[in-house]
Amino acid sequence: MGLPAKFDVAVVGAGPAGASAAYTLARKGFKVVVLERGRAPGSKNLFGGRVYSRPLERIFEGFRNEAPIERWVKREILSFMTEDGMVSVEYTSNGSTSFTAYLSKLSAWMASKAESAGAVIVTDVRVDDVLMENGRAVGIVSGGDRLYADVVVIAEGVNRLLCEKMNIVTPLSPEDVALGVKHVIRLGTDKINERFGLDSDEGLAWFLVGKATDYMPGGAFLYTNSATVSLGIVVFLSHAVREVKRHVYDVLEDLRASLPFVRLLEGGSLVEYGAHLTPEAGLRMVPRKLYGDGFLIAGDAAGLLINLGYTVRGVDMAAFSGYLAAEAVEEAHSLGGYTSQNLSCYERKLNDSFIMKEMKRHSMVQKLMVKGHVFELYPHVLVGAAKRLFEFEETSPKLLEAVNDSLKGRCSRLRVLLDVVTLMRGP
Ligand SMILES: Cc1cc2nc3c(=O)[nH]c(=O)nc-3n(C[C@H](O)[C@H](O)[C@H](O)COP(=O)(O)OP(=O)(O)OC[C@H]3O[C@@H](n4cnc5c(N)ncnc54)[C@H](O)[C@@H]3O)c2cc1C
């Protein structure tokens, strides 16, 4: 690899978690190397499109002014879709707590910040193994080359093959992850503003459930960037492989060709197409221990992501876990070395941070979502009720009558009550 034979810290992966860890560590004066298998930082990174900014602002100096932000999200839509229609909840605001972005550009920017702070970024290098000696991590192995480091930060993303080799996690099962496929469609700034009712600096985040994914558990999304739109679907892999009669790519094509998207995206050209896995199992996917002698695990590799059904938080959690991993390395260093015991402060830092608090607080959402019926039942109930309310001839129903009529034959009120109770219950 032509590098110094020894670093203080080796970071595997230049995604949000790895780049944040490297940036923070380099600024603290550690000699850091980041190993990324992609041709450039960001080249392997794909996501939906919206990032919550506050954690990133805490990590990166000058974030708001320098980061490749496409638009600040000012308009949110959550839609329940069936063949018969769509019921949407819309929220508009002047807030600026989240923005749309390309993850490839954002990761590349984070890595460039780490590099400016002094980290060495090595691309086109796949780490094959974490190098272990006497039960402790002492570096990495890549293509037969060894690179030594006092501590290794594993930020390899959702596939977590290194963690699997180290027997920290079991192989991924379809129940653990969702498959996302995404189109980036160039429409031009003016058309986006006109068709989605936005000003140039305003973004839209749109989440859809129901017919949008052929009723498969998961959801569809549309985010507006400056001159393009990101349209995609995320489907729980267990359902995608077992129950689906059609390929998920075809489901996305159908969504694009359906109303209202066919009109909103008319004349757009496909400029990017991609697919990626994402953690979906909530706390169940978090390894029992995220640290050991000489290593720490951050980001998707650690299962740190929440899907709330109307929004996804992965990038901010990954980045902040990388930042906390860097703080843990510093603390362990001051305690005299990178033993498992000294690095255990990482767990405390994660538990004290918004990351684990949010994962625990919202764990029931995940439990409700794995009961696949919600993605078919509630879109039909809501659209059915709306149809009763708005499409009458002479006698208009009362609101509750419309809901009751729509529930009839679909499910009992007890079923709805049980779902609400699941959602309201604490972790
Ligand atoms: C379809 C989809 C939609 C999503 N939507 C959103 C969203 O809207 N908002 C949001 O916040 N989050 C979203 N997420 C989640 C978000 O993308 C992730 O949580 C986040 O990217 C995790 O960052 P990470 O650094 O842990 O992993 P990654 O971004 O996956 O980065 C891991 C890096 O490690 C590298 N790597 C892996 N193995 C090796 C190896 N052996 N050697 C060297 N390099 C290696 C990879 O090439 C990659 O660059 C979405 C995810 C998907 C798939």
The ligand as a Tripos MOL2 file, in Angstrom:
@<TRIPOS>MOLECULE
LIG
   53    58     1     0     0
SMALL
NO_CHARGES

@<TRIPOS>ATOM
      1 C1        -32.3130    3.3390   -0.0780 C.3       1 LIG1
      2 C2        -31.8130    4.0040    1.1880 C.ar      1 LIG1
      3 C3        -32.4010    5.1780    1.6060 C.ar      1 LIG1
      4 C4        -31.9180    5.8290    2.7440 C.ar      1 LIG1
      5 N1        -32.4300    7.0340    3.0660 N.ar      1 LIG1
      6 C5        -31.8830    7.7420    4.0600 C.ar      1 LIG1
      7 C6        -32.2960    9.0890    4.2960 C.ar      1 LIG1
      8 O1        -33.0890    9.6720    3.5520 O.2       1 LIG1
      9 N2        -31.7310    9.7420    5.3440 N.ar      1 LIG1
     10 C7        -30.7860    9.1740    6.1440 C.ar      1 LIG1
     11 O2        -30.3000    9.8390    7.0700 O.2       1 LIG1
     12 N3        -30.3660    7.9180    5.9390 N.ar      1 LIG1
     13 C8        -30.8750    7.1980    4.9060 C.ar      1 LIG1
     14 N4        -30.4070    5.9350    4.6420 N.ar      1 LIG1
     15 C9        -29.4100    5.3360    5.5480 C.3       1 LIG1
     16 C10       -28.0030    5.9030    5.3520 C.3       1 LIG1
     17 O3        -27.6330    5.8600    3.9940 O.3       1 LIG1
     18 C11       -27.0110    5.1200    6.1840 C.3       1 LIG1
     19 O4        -27.4900    5.0190    7.5090 O.3       1 LIG1
     20 C12       -25.6210    5.7620    6.2170 C.3       1 LIG1
     21 O5        -25.1050    5.8950    4.9180 O.3       1 LIG1
     22 C13       -24.6630    4.9100    7.0690 C.3       1 LIG1
     23 O6        -23.3620    5.4400    7.0230 O.3       1 LIG1
     24 P1        -22.1000    4.4830    7.2870 P.3       1 LIG1
     25 O7        -20.9150    5.3530    7.1840 O.co2     1 LIG1
     26 O8        -22.3220    3.7110    8.5120 O.co2     1 LIG1
     27 O9        -22.1460    3.4200    6.0960 O.3       1 LIG1
     28 P2        -22.0170    3.6260    4.5310 P.3       1 LIG1
     29 O10       -22.5960    4.9220    4.1010 O.co2     1 LIG1
     30 O11       -22.5570    2.3930    3.9100 O.co2     1 LIG1
     31 O12       -20.4370    3.6710    4.2930 O.3       1 LIG1
     32 C14       -19.6420    2.5290    4.4870 C.3       1 LIG1
     33 C15       -18.3780    2.7000    3.6540 C.3       1 LIG1
     34 O13       -17.4840    1.6350    3.9410 O.3       1 LIG1
     35 C16       -16.9210    1.1560    2.7380 C.3       1 LIG1
     36 N5        -16.5290   -0.2420    2.9820 N.ar      1 LIG1
     37 C17       -17.3210   -1.2710    3.3000 C.ar      1 LIG1
     38 N6        -16.6070   -2.3850    3.5050 N.ar      1 LIG1
     39 C18       -15.3190   -2.0510    3.3030 C.ar      1 LIG1
     40 C19       -14.0990   -2.7850    3.3540 C.ar      1 LIG1
     41 N7        -14.0700   -4.0740    3.6860 N.pl3     1 LIG1
     42 N8        -12.9400   -2.1260    3.0700 N.ar      1 LIG1
     43 C20       -12.9520   -0.8120    2.7470 C.ar      1 LIG1
     44 N9        -14.0920   -0.0620    2.6790 N.ar      1 LIG1
     45 C21       -15.2500   -0.6760    2.9730 C.ar      1 LIG1
     46 C22       -18.0300    1.3070    1.7170 C.3       1 LIG1
     47 O14       -17.5320    1.3630    0.3970 O.3       1 LIG1
     48 C23       -18.6650    2.6400    2.1560 C.3       1 LIG1
     49 O15       -18.0730    3.7500    1.5370 O.3       1 LIG1
     50 C24       -30.8660    5.2420    3.5060 C.ar      1 LIG1
     51 C25       -30.2780    4.0570    3.0930 C.ar      1 LIG1
     52 C26       -30.7310    3.4370    1.9340 C.ar      1 LIG1
     53 C27       -30.0640    2.1870    1.4600 C.3       1 LIG1
@<TRIPOS>BOND
     1     1     2 1
     2     2     3 ar
     3     2    52 ar
     4     3     4 ar
     5     4     5 ar
     6     4    50 ar
     7     5     6 ar
     8     6     7 ar
     9     6    13 1
    10     7     8 2
    11     7     9 ar
    12     9    10 ar
    13    10    11 2
    14    10    12 ar
    15    12    13 ar
    16    13    14 ar
    17    14    15 1
    18    14    50 ar
    19    15    16 1
    20    16    17 1
    21    16    18 1
    22    18    19 1
    23    18    20 1
    24    20    21 1
    25    20    22 1
    26    22    23 1
    27    23    24 1
    28    24    25 2
    29    24    26 1
    30    24    27 1
    31    27    28 1
    32    28    29 2
    33    28    30 1
    34    28    31 1
    35    31    32 1
    36    32    33 1
    37    33    34 1
    38    33    48 1
    39    34    35 1
    40    35    36 1
    41    35    46 1
    42    36    37 ar
    43    36    45 ar
    44    37    38 ar
    45    38    39 ar
    46    39    40 ar
    47    39    45 ar
    48    40    41 1
    49    40    42 ar
    50    42    43 ar
    51    43    44 ar
    52    44    45 ar
    53    46    47 1
    54    46    48 1
    55    48    49 1
    56    50    51 ar
    57    51    52 ar
    58    52    53 1
@<TRIPOS>SUBSTRUCTURE
     1 LIG1         1 GROUP 0 **** ****
